[in-house]
Amino acid sequence: MITAIVNFKLPAGIDAKQATELFKMSAPNYRGVKGLVRKYYLFDEQTGVGGGVYLWESRIDAEAVYTPQWRAYIAERYGELPDIRYFETAVIVDNASGQIDEAA
């Protein structure tokens, strides 16, 4: 599995409520995306940085979404190109289910 962390600067003056509304509008776009296991939206009001943490079945699945067109969409929507970092996900601790899983 792959975890991708995506960050970008939001337009000045965005507060937590406004960021939540922006993110809720885009959330349905990620339903049913091939290889996407889970997505968490992120917002840091102090720095004005937004983004997401994505858990993917593979890097190929992630890269199929993070196309030049997707990057341009993020830049147009939020005002800055995203920074994307990929990490191998070796172990997942899921306290909700009470499980610790080795990512395959």
Backbone hydrogen bonds, N-H to C=O, Kabsch-Sander energy under -0.5 kcal/mol:
donor,donor_aa,acceptor,acceptor_aa,energy
2,I,56,W,-2.3
3,T,87,F,-2.8
4,A,2,I,-0.5
4,A,54,Y,-2.4
5,I,85,R,-2.6
6,V,4,A,-0.6
6,V,52,G,-2.9
7,N,83,D,-2.3
8,F,50,G,-2.2
10,L,48,G,-3.3
14,I,11,P,-1.4
19,A,15,D,-2.7
20,T,16,A,-2.4
21,E,17,K,-2.1
22,L,18,Q,-2.4
23,F,19,A,-2.7
24,K,20,T,-2.7
25,M,21,E,-1.6
26,S,22,L,-1.1
27,A,23,F,-1.7
29,N,26,S,-1.5
30,Y,27,A,-2.1
31,R,28,P,-1.2
33,V,30,Y,-1.3
36,L,33,V,-2.0
37,V,35,G,-0.7
37,V,55,L,-3.0
38,R,55,L,-1.3
40,Y,53,V,-2.6
42,L,51,G,-3.1
44,D,49,V,-2.7
45,E,43,F,-0.6
48,G,44,D,-2.2
49,V,44,D,-1.0
50,G,8,F,-3.1
51,G,42,L,-1.5
52,G,6,V,-2.1
53,V,40,Y,-2.4
54,Y,4,A,-2.8
54,Y,52,G,-0.5
55,L,38,R,-2.8
56,W,2,I,-3.5
56,W,54,Y,-0.6
57,E,35,G,-2.5
62,A,58,S,-1.7
63,E,59,R,-3.1
64,A,60,I,-1.5
65,V,61,D,-0.7
65,V,62,A,-1.4
66,Y,62,A,-2.3
67,T,65,V,-2.3
71,R,67,T,-2.5
72,A,68,P,-2.1
73,Y,69,Q,-2.2
74,I,70,W,-2.4
75,A,71,R,-2.3
76,E,72,A,-2.6
77,R,73,Y,-2.8
78,Y,74,I,-2.9
79,G,74,I,-0.5
79,G,75,A,-1.9
80,E,74,I,-0.5
83,D,7,N,-3.1
84,I,82,P,-0.5
85,R,5,I,-2.1
87,F,3,T,-2.3
89,T,1,M,-2.4
90,A,88,E,-0.8
92,I,101,D,-3.2
94,D,92,I,-0.6
94,D,99,Q,-3.3
95,N,93,V,-0.6
98,G,94,D,-1.4
99,Q,94,D,-1.8
101,D,92,I,-2.9
103,A,90,A,-2.0
103,A,101,D,-0.6
